[in-house]
Amino acid sequence: MIFESVQPGVPDPMYNLKKRADSDLSPSKVDLGVGIYRNEQGAYQELQCVKEAKQVLAKIDLGHDYELTTGNPGFLKEASGIMFCQGGLASVQTISGSGAVHLAALFISRCISPYIKVFVGVPTWGNYKPALDLVGLQTIEYRHYDPSTRSYDHDSTILAIKEAPEGSAFIFQGCCHNPTGADPTPEQWSEIVDALKVGRHLPLFDLAYQGLGQGLDEDAYAVSLCARRRLEFLACQSLSKNFALYGERCGSLHVICKDSRAAANVHDQLRCLIRWEMSSTPAYGSRLVKLVLQDGHMNADWKAELSAMRERLASLRLQLFEQLTRILYTPGDWSHIVQEKGLFS
């Protein structure tokens, strides 16, 4: 029997939790598992600008042909423009942010060095280490979060960067940290970027929640700072949350290089990796995002809707804080809830 020796996969707590939550029909159910923005009724909320883009796309009727292996060029130009304007850029479309992280790790392993040490601050998103293990990269953990102060641990981060072997890689979440909600300040990001530059390290940014923290530009501060200071780095981008296109798996990977020649070579290597793994990426979500970002009216509507989502998240944090402190008199200091950003705490 060929498959008799196959063992069960590693348990995934989030997978099991979602299955149980989805099957729970209680009207009192509140799903605090998967990081998805819900409306006041606890349901998925489609953006009006996306509804409009769907109507426009239906009239254009582009069909269902394959896109280029590296993705839709117009989409990639608009997507990178949300984060930074930069030359020497190699951009490809990915299967959302998760696919971007995997592709970035695969590229580092195959084209930079399979022996590079990758530093990850913990606690963090559960898929980083498995994605790195999958391509043979070594993960080294340091403390991102100080539980005693319920805040980002800057001293631990700077120490890890300074003590890391020259030319190491560091994974950072650009904003709305999953699962702590605790982000560095602009001043702390500046120190981080300086230390990375001194150590000749390779930053890998994961930007999954841009616009849901403080604003589009504010949430991309660390990425744009690296670009301004002319570091070479990778930026993984998801459009799942800020366009509410979760199931369309719309994302991109941007590699910022010193010059256009290096960018062309990096782009060609990424083309090979995408071709060998998945041939091409999904078209529908990227077409919708491209339409919204290229149209002045829909773009303005998107930014307004995104601001409303962000403001509601901040309002919910404040309501929870006041419920715990002023109504329930819950022991302890709960101020971190209103200081954190995004969907997590």
Protein Blocks (a to p, Z undefined) as FASTA:
>chain_A
ZZlmpccddddfklmmmmmmmmpmcfkbccfkbgcdddfkopacddfklmmmmmmmmmno
nojadcdfkbpfklmmmmmmmmoccehiacdddehjklmmmmmmmmmmmmmomkbccddd
ddddfklmmmmmmnopacddddfbdfklopacfklmmmmmmmpcghiacdddfbhpafkl
pacdfklmmmmmmmmmmnopacddddfkgojlnomklmmmmmmmmmmnopacdddddfkl
mnopmknopaddddddfblklmmmmmmmmmmmmmmmnopacfklmmmmmmmmmpmklmmm
mmmmmmmmmmmmmmmmmmmmmmmmmmnopgcjfklmmmpgcjbZZ
